[in-house]
Amino acid sequence: MSGNTKLVMSAEDIAAANVELENKSAEEVLEWAITKFGARLALSSSFGAEDVALIDMMWRIDPSVRVFTLETLRLHTETYTVMDQIRARYGIELEAYYPDMDQVNEMVRDNGFNLFYKSEEFRKLCCGIRKMEPLNRALGTLDCWVSGLRRDQAVTRVAIDKVELDAAHDNRVKLNPIADWTSDRVWDYIKANNVPYNELHDNGFPSIGCDPCTRAVTPEEDPRAGRWWWESDPNSKECGLHVIETLDSIKLAAEKNR
């Protein structure tokens, strides 16, 4: 694995990489990235099904791979359980990034503990402080980050490439190795390799976020219907990690909404 030398890819490099990797397996995409970026690559994991499958794949390629998580302080107990199971199974020291507590205290003081139910602007503010700001700190040590995004997860994700320039985060490389997978394929991998997974998936939770913002769904509902279920627009159902939106602009919108 390479050292700490910063590796930058141009738009042309990204386009060429996608031509090379689009029809490659997820394992081959990961092996390409691990070889190229070394210790300056890590998986961002919220410990849903896609992420635990990727942890298993990455560990099989290189047991020293990095995994970080955004510890919002509002996660389900079941999520903490699978985090401990992953650590025990793979010997991985999970890198946990917590929100800035001064910002959390100010947000709660001004808007309440459950401000996210009041409006989309306040929900994005909470995500911005609890997720976006910690992500920016995590990415400060990386040239490439890996996500479990899939094209069939949501209308906001249908056009993702396996390799992207992340314009929202200083044009770092963002890797989506299972962009072309289905949910069934993810679960086939988990079962075949006996990967630990979040037990909420067995209780009607196809998509898992923070405890107050996630509910179970029925088989007839969209898999992401349980995320921020009180919001009606499916095009807005992103927490800010995968869209171009600054925390400053989110704070300004929330202030105008008060």
N, C-alpha and C positions, 0 to 999 in steps of 0.2 A: 504494500500500500504506500502511496506517496505521502510526503510530509506536509508542511504547512504552507507551501507555496500556493498563492491564490491562482486559481485557474478560471479564466474567462472564456466564454464561448460567444461567438458572434451570431447574428441571425442566420447567416449563411451556414455556419457550423451546425446550428440547430436544425435547419432544414435538411441538411445532409444526414444528420443523425436519425431523423425521423424516416427518411427513405431507407436507411440501413436497418432500422429497428422495428418498423411498423409490423412486420410479419414474423418477428422473432418472439420466442416465448418470454414470459415474465422473468424467468430465471436468467435468460440470456441478456435481457435488458438490464437487470440488476448487476449481473457480472460485468457488463460493459461499464456501468457507472461506478461500481466499487473499484474496478481497476483504474479508471480515469481519475476519480476524485479522492479515493482513499479516505483518510481520517476526516476530510472536510465534506463528507457526505453523511447524512443521517435521515432516518425515518421519523416523520412527525406522526405520532400514534395517539389516537383517542380510544384504542382498544376495542373497536368494533371488529366485525368479522374480517373485513378486508385487511385491516392493519395486523391482526394476529397472523393471518396467512402470510403476509409480507415479512413479518418478523421471522417466521419459520424459514422462509425461502432465503432471506438474507443471512441468517445464522448458518445455514447449510453451506453457503458460499464462503463466508468469513465469520467465524464466531466472535470477532472483535468489533462487529458493526455497531454503530451508535444508534440509539433509539431515544427520542425525547418526547415528553408529553407536556401539554399545557394544563397545569393543575389549577383549575378555576376555583376550587374550594366549594363547588356546588355539584360535585359528581355523585352518581349513584354508588351505594355501598357495593353493589355487584361489580362495578367497574374497578374499584380498589381491589376486590378479590381476585379478578383476573390479572391485574397488574402484579400482584404477589405470585400468582401461579406462573406467569411468564418469567419473572425473575428466577424462580426456583427451577423451572424447566430448562432455561437456556443459559443461566448464569450471567444474564445481562444486567448491568447497572443502569437502570433507567434514569435519564436526566430529566428532572422535573423542574419546570419553570412556573413560578407563582406570580400572581398579579402584584403590582405595586400597591401595598396596603394603604398608603396615603391617598392614592387615587380611589381605591375602593371605599375608604372611609368617607371621602368627600362626596362620592356618588351616592352612597347610601344615605348620608346625612341630608343631602339636598332632594333626593328623589324616592327614598324608601328602599327596603330590602328587595321587594318584588317589583321593582320599577318596570321590568320588561313587559309586564302585562298591560301597562298603561298605553303604550304606543310603539310603533315600529322604531321610531327614533330612539326611544329609551332602551328598547331591546338591543339595538345596534350599539348603543353606548355601553351597555353591560358587556356585550361580546367584545367590544373594542378594548375595554380596560382589562377584562379577564382573559382574553385570548390574543388579540392583535398585538398589544404592547409586549406581552411575554414572547410571542412568536418572533417579533423583531429582535429581541435580545438573543433568542436561540439561534436565529439565522446569522447573527454576527460572527459565529465560529464556522460557518459553512459556505461552500461554493455551490452545493447542490443539495436539495432536500427532496425526499421521497414521500409521495402521498398515495393513499388508497382510492383515489377518485376513479369512478367508472363512468363511461359515457351514458349508460342507461339508468343512472341513478336519479337524474333530475334534468329538467329542461335547461338549467343553467350549465350543464356539463356535457351536452351532446357533442360538442365540437372540440373537446380537449385532445391534445396530441400526447404521445408517450414521452416526448421531450419538449419542454417549453422554456422560453425566457420569461421569468416572473417579473413583469414590469412593476408590480406592486412592491417588490422587495429588491430593488437595486439591480434588476436584471440578473439575479442568480438563476441557476438552472433548476427547474422543477421537473421531477421525474414521476410519471404516472404509469408504472409497469403493467398494471392490470386494467388499463383504460378500456380494452376491448373484451374484458371478461363479463360474464353474466353473474347474477347472484348465485345461481345453481352451481356454476363452476367454482366460485369461492367456497361454497359449502362442500363440494366434492373434495376440494383440496384439504380443507380442515378435517374432514372425516377420514380421509385416506392417510393423513399424517398425524392423527390424534392430537391436533393442536388445541391447547386450552382456549376457551372462548367465553365471552360474557353470557351468563345464564339468562340475562334479560332477553336474548334472542329467542329463547324457548318460551317466552311469555308474551309474544306479540310485538317485540321491539326490533324491527329490521334495521332501524337507524337510531343510534344512541348518542345523546349529547349530555348536557347538564340535567340534573334531576328535575328542576322545576319547568324545564322547557321541552321535555320529551314525554310522550305518552305511547301506550300500545296502540296498534292499529288493527283493524279487521282485515281479513283476507281480500275484501273487495276494495280497500283503500290503497292509494298510492303509498309505496314504501316510506316516503318521506313526509307523509301526511301527519305523522306524530311529532314532527319537529316544528316548534312554534305554531301549534295547531290553531291558535286563536287568530293567526294572520291568514288572510284569504288569498294573497297573491303568491303563486308558486315561484314567480321570477325573483322574488326578494328573499327567498329562504336560503340565504347563505349568511354565515356569521362574520364574514369579512376576511377570513383567511385566504379565500380563493378568488377575491375580486379586487379591483383597483379602487380603493377607497381609503383615505387617510383617517387616522384617529382624530386629528384636529377637525376635519370636516364633519365627522360624526358627532363630536362634542358640540360643534356650533349648531348643527341641526337639532340636537337634543335641547340645547339652551333655548332655541327659538320655540320649541314645543312645550316649554314649561308653563 
